[in-house]
Amino acid sequence: EEMVQKNGARVDGLSGEAMRAELLGTLSGVLYQQGLCQESEAMLWQARQLAKSAGHAQLYVKLTCDLAQFNYKRKGNMQAAEKHFKEGLGSCMKTHGLEHIDTASTLEAVGLFYAQKGDLQEASRLITDAIKVRKKLLGREHASVAEAYHNLGTVQERLQNHGNAVNFYEDALLMKRKLLPKRHVSIAETEHRLGALYRKMRRHEDSVRHFRGCLGGCLETIGEHHESTASVLHNLGQATLALASRGRGEAAQSRTLDEAQGFLERALAIRVSLFHKKHVCVADCHGDLGRVRFEKREAKEAELHFWSALRICKKHHGRKHPDVALWSLWLRKGQLQR
């Protein structure tokens, strides 16, 4: 504030008004974290107006998009959010034109909003445009290009264009491995998405391979005792179980089932420790462990896990939930196996 008052001093190219706008924008986020939502929104509006008065187009666009995100994520006002996103993109195009790095960032932000809104075709178009601009300005191998490819893969996956989604995820992963530290969280995120998509496509070897890579990253960065690690272990257990069910020979199947059981038991132990033995996230671990024990012809143990999954689901969801029907069916199968 003292610097701002020194005869309109400029710091890092910002005028006094622009500096105030940037500070108010930052403070708006702090206020929201403290639960002061109305004050946070009012400060964001004030910051945006100051940026406009200062003629700082880049900051004005950023604060307009921040306001759009506030309306979407914090107020659930999709109409206002879309209005502000369109205004921000229009201002950016008018100020910088299409081939500018700020335009690319805004295009991607608006594309992600449309993806969240469910307008996937528009989201795909906007993110694709962002990638084209970034590749021209920054080159193909840049971290922001890799992240945009990941986001485009997510949109294509939701559009059921699985082949395209795989290509975008694989391109993103290849770039991230070249550009980022070996165990960077962004690499794990893309590997996790690829593992889940390959499992959906029944490409179980590829699914297991990527989930293993993701698990390695989790263990080195956040350790075993973390919900994200538990989630990856659970997914890896499911993928390994699916791989075992392909009938690869009795000995190989037995080893793979043992491995799946190990992953699922670790996931179960972490979740029970972090939450509670009757927490809803524990139910699927029990159910999938029941499936493993069923495949191993261990009917008594399978039945115990199915009972546990069923009781937790009934408690949290009621008797008419699809998961209750699912684990009831598996429990009956276990009883018949005995």
Secondary structure, 3 states (H helix, E strand, C coil): CHHHHCCCCCECCECHHHHHHHHHHHHHHHHHHCCCHHHHHHHHHHHHHHHHHCCCHHHHHHHHHHHHHHHHHHCCCHHHHHHHHHHHHHHHHHHHCCCCHHHHHHHHHHHHHHHHHCCHHHHHHHHHHHHHHHHHHHCCCCHHHHHHHHHHHHHHHHCCCHHHHHHHHHHHHHHHHHHCCCCCHHHHHHHHHHHHHHHHCCCHHHHHHHHHHHHHHHHHHCCCCCHHHHHHHHHHHHHHHHHHCCCCCHHHHHHHHHHHHHHHHHHHHHHHHHCCCCCHHHHHHHHHHHHHHHHCCCHHHHHHHHHHHHHHHHHHHCCCCHHHHHHHHHHHHHHHHC
